[in-house]
Amino acid sequence: MLRCKYCGAPLERQALESDSPYITCSSCGTSQQRVDARAYLDQMMGQIQSWISKAIPGGFSMSQSENVDSIARYNIFNNNVKGRVETEYSEYRFAANSLLANPLMTLPFTTDNSAVPGHTSAKAFEFNARVKSIEALAVDEASKNIVTSAEEMAAGYAVLINNTKLLQEDKPGRYTLMANNFTEASISFGKIKGYGPAADRFRALAGMCTGCEKLLNGDGAGSLSYFENGAAQLSKVKTAISTDLTLGIMYQAVEMEITQAKILSDIAGFVLKGVAADPLAILNTIKKIISFNYPKSGKWGFLLGNKDRFSEVFANLSKVLSAKSGGTLAIVPGAGEYLIPFWDVDLKYSFQTGAAWAKKGVEVTEDLLIPADFVIDSQCLNDPRSGITDIFSIRPEKSILSGIKGTETSISGGEGIGRLSDAAAQNSPGARKIVVPLSTEKEAKKLVSEYLAVCTSQDSKLKLSNPYVKSLIYIPCDIRGGRVEVPSGFGKLVPQRVNKMELSQMIVI
């Protein structure tokens, strides 16, 4: 059977029987001339023949091996071949197990280069072919088990290597290729003793990939069952490997794949109940959310580089879609065509005032608002003051005497932020446009923590408690000339991020 010159995979019989001079590999997706595939096969067979001639006694022909006494074949396998096969098999098994510790799925419109295999697929397929070439020498059950395990491990590992490359390429049809490879991996690993849960994992991932291909073609209804089944199957795998000494290495990766399956179910649900007549319009919204250039390194890299965050982002998108279909959101009263999301944060702090006998501590409660798209603005991430209603930038007017007497009541200026926050209530958005939040509650809390660290470093009197992120609220605003105009209640505390918002960057439902 001809081999793909790019990855080493056997080419499908259907492609081989075609009259076309070109053949497309169903494992890596590359096209090549038939003559090139033939040349690669000849090269591989030459390497295999060289390996055989070094491994077995001179004068022995593998083509006539079936006519050789079984005892002689048994001795040749155990004395000349077994050690070589087991040594290489051990190397490939270790590399495959290491690869299984990585998530092997990625969401549509995203790429992932975290899984780095220890071999090329061509090398793994070549080892598979070498072991196949000496199958006839394995006459007893133990020898057959070694050969089968080595063959199937190499074949399964090889197609998974191809999938790690596909994870790095957001190209049309990649999920079909990945589904093919996961199906092959499931068959191969299913033949290896102790690797049943891995086979089940790949079967689930193959279904999820099929679902992704349907989803990208606008078939939300057809894709949903694949994602739901994938999550259910992977949950069973997670239970099965929880005490497995060999496959327990997959546990965290499987957990992440379960989260991805649930996110994909949400996305399919958005397509089904989308407010647009064209389901692809919702997919384009999803693509834009996922495709923002979120930082993947630095102090924000851990949070923003973690794809699990999209579970919460999409949950908030779901609430927005539900609101457009008759549901409600926490909306601040007021005029404004656009409802822009802000995180409402409750902050308690204390400070020392007075001197000598008049010295005392004062406790203050303030509300902070954070534009919920701050994660796409590198300035906010590097300078938290720019992404928040900076209450410590405005100090109440006071005399030197009030500081001595201890009559200060605050060292911050919240202006009308508290009134805006308190006024939010569940209401229908009506015909107004809703801007989709892009950040999570955990990310909002981190921004406030960064902000407070800056403030305390500049004011030794200030003592802060942990901020409490209460909820998302939607504030009616207008957009003129592409820029956001917030209500007067913000006073002088309009976050710099708001002044930089552009309609072209907003995701509007």
N, C-alpha and C positions, 0 to 999 in steps of 0.2 A: 504494500500500500504506500502511495506517495506521501511525502512528508512536507509540511510547511517549512519553507526555507528561513522564515523569520522566527518561528517559535518552536519548531520541531514536532508539532502535533500531527497525528495521522489525519489526512484529508478525507472528507466524507465521500462515500461511494457515489452519492448523487452528483457531486461535483466532478468526480473522476469520469463518470459516464457521459458527461456533457461533451458536446462537440467544440465548445469554446476553447481557444488556446489559453484562456486565463482561468484561474481557480481562486476562489476566495476561501480563506480559512475560517471555519466556524468557531474557532477558539480565540484567535487574536484579532480577526476581522480584516487582515491584510490580504490584498490580491497579488497574484504573481503569475508568471507564465508557467505553463505546464512543464516546459523543458527545464526551468529553474528548479521546480519541485523534484523532478526526476534527478537532476544533478545533485541536489542536496541529499536525496535518499541514497544515491550511489556512494556519496562521501561518508554518510553515516554507516552504511553497511561495510565499507572498507575499515572504518574505525572499530566496528564490532568484531570483524574477522581478525583484526590485529589483536584485539583483547583476548579472543578465544584462543588464538594460537599461542599466546603467552601463558594462558591459564591451564591448558590441558596438555597431556603428553603428545609428543610428536607422532604423526601418523594416524591420529584419531580424527575421524571426519564426523562433524555434527550432522551432515546430511544423511549419513548411514547409521546414526546413533540408535535408531529404533531396532536395528537388526543386531545390536550388540547385546551380549548377555547382561541381564539386569544387575547381577552382582558386580560386574565390571563397571557399569554405569554408576552404581552406588559408591564404589570405591573412588572413581574419578571425581564424583561430586564432593565427597567428604574430604578427600586428600588434596584436591587441586582447586576446586571452585568455591566450596562453602565459605572458607575464610575470606576470600576476596568479596563475595557477595555480602556477607554479614558486616564486614568493615564499612563498605559503602552504604549499605542499608542503614546502619547505625547513624551515619553522618546525615543522610537524607531524612531519617525519622526525627532526629533532633532538630533539624532546620524546619521541618514541617510543623512540629509541635510548637516551636517558637513563633511561627507565622500564625498559628491558631489563636495565639494570645491577643491578636489584634482584631478590632472590628473590621469586617470584610465587606461592609455595605456602606454606601454613602447616599445622601439625599439627592434628588434631582437638582440640577444646576450647580452642584458643588463638586469639589474634587478632594481627594485625600491621599497624601503621600506618606502617611505614618507607618504603613506596613512595608517593611523592607526585607524581602526574601534573601536568603543566603546563597541562592543559585539562580541561574537563568533557567527559563522553562526548557530551552534546548538541551541543557545538561541533564535535567531531570528526565526528559523524554528519552534521551540517549541511554541513561542508566536503565530505564524501563525496557528499552529494546534489547540491551545487552542481557538482562536477566531472562527475557523471553527467549532469547536465542539458546539458552542452556536448559530450558524446561524439561527436555527429554531425559536429562541426567538425573532428575529428581524422581526416584522410584518409590521411596518409602514416604509414609505420612509426614514425618518430621521435615524431610527435605522439601516436600511439596508445600508445606506451610511456610517455610522460609522463602521459597521462590514466589509464592502467591503474595505474601505480605510485602516483599520487596517490590514486586511489579506494581501492585496496586497503590502502595504508598508513593512511589515515584510518579505514577500517572496522575493520582489525585493532587499531589503537591505541584506538579507541572501546570495543571489548569488553574490552580489557585494563584500561582505566580503570574499567569496571564491576567487574572482578575485584578491583581495589585496594580498592574499597568493601566487597566481600564478605569480603575478608581481615580487615576490621575488625569483622565481625559474626559471632559464634558462634551462628548460628541454624539451625534444621532446614532441610535441603534446599539449603544454600548450595553444597555440592560438586556437586550436579547442575547448578546455574546456572553455576558456574565451569567445569565440563566443557563445557557448551554454548559458553561464550565462548572457551575455549582451542581448541575444535574450529574455530570460526569464524575465530579469529586464525590458526590453522595454515593454513587454506585461503587466507586473504588474503595472508599473508606468503609463502606458497609461490608466489604469482604475481608477486612482486617480485624482480627480478634481484639475486642476491647475498644473499638472505635465507632461503635454503633451511635452514641450520642453526637459524634462529629458528623456522621452521615445524616442524621436527623437535622442537625443545624444547617447543613448545606442544602438539604431538601427545602427547608423553610426559606432560606435565602433565595433559592431559585424561584420559588413562588413569588417572593417579594419583588424580585427583578422583573418577572412577568407582569406583575401589577404596575410597576413603575412605567413599563413600556406602554401599557394600556392608558395609564394616567396621562402620560405625555402626549398621547393621541386624543386626549379629551374625553376618554371613557371613564369617568369617575365611578359610575355604577359598577362597571366590570372590574375595576381595580380593587374596590373596597374589600371584597371577600378575601383576596390574596393577602392583603395587609393584616386583616383580622386573624386569618388562619396562621399567618407567619408569626404574629405575636403569641398566639396560643401554643404553637409548636415550639417556639424558642423558650417559652416559659417552662415547658416540660423538660427541655434540654437543660435548662438552668437547674432544675430540681435534680435531674439525673447526675449532673457532674459536681454537685455540691460536696460530695464526699469521695470523688474519683481522684486518685493520686496522679493519674496520667493526664486526664482531660480537665481537671480542675483549673488548669491554666487558662481555660477559655472563659471562665466565669464572668469576669468584668466585661470582656468583649461581647458576650451574649447579652448581658444586661443593657449595654449600649445599643445593640441591635434591636432589642425589644422596644427601647425608647424610640428608635427610628421607625419601627413598625407602627407604633402608636401615632407618631407625628405624620406618617404617610396616610394613616387612616383619617386623621384630621384634615389633611390636604384634600383627600378624596371627598370628604364630607363638604368641604368648602366648594369644590367643583359642582357637587350635586345641588347645594342650596345657594349657590352664588347669586348675587343680586344682578349680575349681568346675564344677558340671554346667551352669550357665547361662553362656554365653560373655560375656553382658553384664556379669557380675560382674567379670571381668577388665578389661573396658572401663571400668568404674567405678573400678577401681584405677588405671588409666592416667590417667583424668580427674583423679583426686585428686592424683596425682604432678605432672601438668602444671599444675594449677590453683592450686597454692600461690602465695602472693603473694611471689615471689622479688624482691629489690631489682633495679631496672632502671637505677639511677643510683648515683653515689658511687663509692667505690673498689672496691666489689664488683659494680658494674653490668655491667662488661665481661664478667666470667665468668658471672654468674648470668642475665644478659640474653641470653646466646648459646644459642640452641636446640640447637646441636650438642652441648651438655653432656648432653642426654637420651640420646644414643647410649650413653654409659658408664652412666648411671643405669639404662637399660633392660637393658643387658648384665648388671648386677648383679641386676636383677629376674629375668632369665632364669635366673641361677644359683640364685636362691631357689626358683623354680618347679621347676627340675630337682631340687633337693634334696628338695622335697616329693614328688617322683615317684620317689625312690629314690637320688638322688645325694647328694653330701656338701658340707659347708662347713667352713671353719676354725673349730672350736668349742672354747671353753675348757671343761674339765671342771667339773661342778658341777650342783647342783639349780637349778631355776628353770623356770617354765612358758614364759617368753618368751625368745627368743634375740635380743638387741639388738646391732646392728652398731656397732663402733668402728673407727676408723682406728688402726692400730698404727704408731707413728713412732719411729724410732731417732734419738737426738740425742747428738752428741758435743760437749763443750765443754771449755774449759780456763780456768784462773784462776791468778793469782799469789798465792803464800802465802810467809810468812817475811819477815824483815827482814835487811838488810845481807848478811853472809856466808851466811845461811840461806835467802835468797830463791830460789825456784824455781817452775817451772810445773807444774801438775798437770792431767792429762787425765782426764775422766770420761765414761762412757757411761750414758745413761738411756733408758728407754722412756717415751713419752707415749701417752696414749689420747685420742681425740677422738670424741665421739658423732657418728655419721654423719648425723644429721639437723640439725646445727647451722645449716645454711643457711636454715632457716625461722625462726630466732630472731635478731631484729635486735640483741639485746643481745650475742650472741656475735660478730656482725660488727663491732660498734662497740667491744667490750671483749673481745679474744681470750682473756684470762685466764678468762673465764666459760665458754668452750667447750672447755676442755682440762684434763687433770690437771696442775694448776699446781705443778710440782715445785719452783719457786723460792720458793713461798709458805711452804715448810717448810724451815728450815735445820737441819742437824745441830747438836746441842749441842756447844759447844767453849769452851775457855777462851781468854782473851786471850793466854796464854802459848803455846798451840798455834799461834796465828796468827803470833807472833813467831818461834817455832822452825821454822815451816814444816812442821808435822806434820798440817795439815788434809788430808783426802782428798776432801772434797766440800763444795760450798756449796749443794747441793740435797738434797731428800728425796724419793726415788722410792717409798718405802714398799713395797707389794707389787705395784706395777704391772708390774715386770719379770717376776715369777713368773707373773702372769696371762698376759702376752704369750707367754712361752716355753712355756706349757702348751697353747696352741692347737694343734689337730691336726685333720686331715680326718676328719669323722665324720658319720653320718646324724643329722638333727635328730629323727628319730622322729616322735612325735605332737605335739611342741612347736610353738608358734606362732613364726613368724619375722617380725621387723620389717624392712621393706624400707629399704635405705640411700637417702638422698636427695641426697647430695653426691658429688663426684668426687675422684679422687686429687689433681688439680691444686688444687682448692679447699681440701683438707685441708692441702696444703703451704703454701698462701698463709696459712691461719690460723696455722700454726706460725710462719711468717716474721713475721707481725704480732705474735705473742706474744713472739718473741725480740727484736724491735725494742724492745718495751716493757721487757723485762728488761735489755737492755744499756744502755738509757738511764738505768736506775736503779742500775746496778752497773758502775763503770768497770773493775773487775778481770776482768770476764767476757769471754771470747773464744769465739765460737760458730762452728761449722762449719755447712754447709748440712744441714738436716734431711733424713732419708731416710724416705719413706713406704713401709713394708714391704708392708702388705696390710690388707684388711678382716678382722677377726676378730669372731666372734659370742659374746657373753658371756651365759650363762644368768642371768636376773633374774626376780624376781617383781613383780607389779603388784598393789598393795593400795590400795583407795580411789582408784583411778585414777592412783596415783603409783608410780614405779619404785623398787624396792629392789635395789641392786647387791650383789655379794659382798663379804665383809669384806676381801678383798685390796686394795680401793681405799683402805682406811684413811681418812685425812682428806682424800684427794685426789679426792673425788667432784666432778666438774665441776658448776658451777652449772646448766649446761644440763640435766643429768640430773634435778636436783631440780625442774625446770620442765616435764619431759616429761609429756604427758597422753595417756592411751590414745585419746581421741577424735581426736587429731591424728596418731596413728601409722597407718601402712599395714601391716596385719598379714595375712600369708598363712598 
